[in-house]
Amino acid sequence: MTDRKPIIPEGSEAGYERFHFAPAFQVGNTIYVSGVIGTGADGSVPDTADEEFALAFAGLKATLEAAGATMAEIVELTTFHTDMPATLGSFMKAKDTVISEPYPAWTAIGCTALAIPGARLEVKATAVLKD
């Protein structure tokens, strides 16, 4: 049987209990990261897309690190954008700051709203730990 366990980074315990979902889940050597939204320490969405996107990727990195993974181990990235035409440049800048070659598979999806009002981006990822 393959080992399976939720990944709950320090500070995410209350969300796990309240909303009944894991920030990530590990099955064998694969890490499935739930959607990460770039919010400040107080849970608010920053005024600028640049800051929000940087926070989203910082949250993704912290979740992967809690699972013993790195950004380099991401094999698939799915992003959800509320206003892709207006913010794609900011997104690409933030993504290219933290993700390098070999680039993962990536799907970008436009949507009308995300779980946190005012959020522009949600990032979901799959990573495979190196042997």
N, C-alpha and C positions, 0 to 999 in steps of 0.2 A: 504494500500500500504506500502511495506517495504521501510524504509529510505535508500537512496543510495547517496553516496558522494565520490568524490576523496579525497585522503589523499596526501597532498603535504607538506612534511617536509620543515622547514625553510632552505633556500639555494637551494631548488630544483625547485623553480619557473621558472627559465630560461629554464631548461630542459623540464618542462611541456609545456611551450609555444613553444619552438623550435621543439621538437620531437612529440608533441601531444599525450603523454601518461602520465598516473598518476603513480607515484612511488608505490602507493597502492590505493585500492578502497574498501570502506566499504559498505556492503549490510547487513542491520540489525546488528547482532552482529558478523558477519564474516568479516575478513580483508583478502583481496587478495593482496599479495605483488608481484610486478613485479620483474623480475630478477635483482639482485644486483651484481655488479662486484666490486671487491676490488681495488679501485684506490686511489692514494694519493690526497691531496688537489689540486694539479695542474692537476689532471685528468690522470696522468701517472700510468702505472702498475709497481708495485715494482719489483725489481730484483729477490726476493725470493718468492717461493710459500707460505712459512709460513707467511710472512708479507701480501701478497695479500689476503690470506684466512682470516686472522684476520681482515683485513679492510672490507672484504665482510660481515663478520658476524657483525662487528660494524655498517655497513650501514644498514643491516637488522634490527638490534636492534633499531637504531635511527628511522627508518621508522615505525616500530611497536609502538614505544613510541609516535610518532606523532599522532597515531590513538588511543592512550590510552591503548595499549596492551603491553604484555611482551613476552619474548622468551618462557616462560613457557606455553603460550597459543597457541603455534604453534601446529597444528594437522597434517599438511602435509608439507613435505619439498621435493622439486625437485631440483636437482643439475645437472649442465651441465659442463662436464670436457673435456678439449682439450687433455689431456694426463693422463688419469686416472691411468694407471699402475704405472707411475713414481711419481704421486703426491697424491695418495690415503692416504698414511700414514700421510702426512702433513694435508690433509683435515680432516681426522678423529680426529687428535689432536686438530685442530681449532674448529671443531664441538663439540667435547666433553668438551671443555672449556666453552661453552656457552649454551649447551642444555643438560638437565638432565632428569631423569625419572619423569613421564612416557614419553618415547621417542615417537616422532611423526612418522607417516608413512613416508617413505623416498624412493624416486626413484632417482637413479644416472644414468645419460645418457652421453655417450661418444659422442663427436662431433669434427669436424675438426677446427672450428673457432667460435669466439664470436664477438659481435658487436664492441668491443674495441680491436684493434690489440695487440697481445701479451698476452691478458688475458687468464688465465688457468681455471677460474671458474666463473660460474654465479649461484646464489642461488635465488630460487623462493619459496615462502611460503604461506600457508594459516593458519590463526589463528582465533580462536573463543573466543570472550571476555567472561569472566566468568559472570554469572548472578549476 
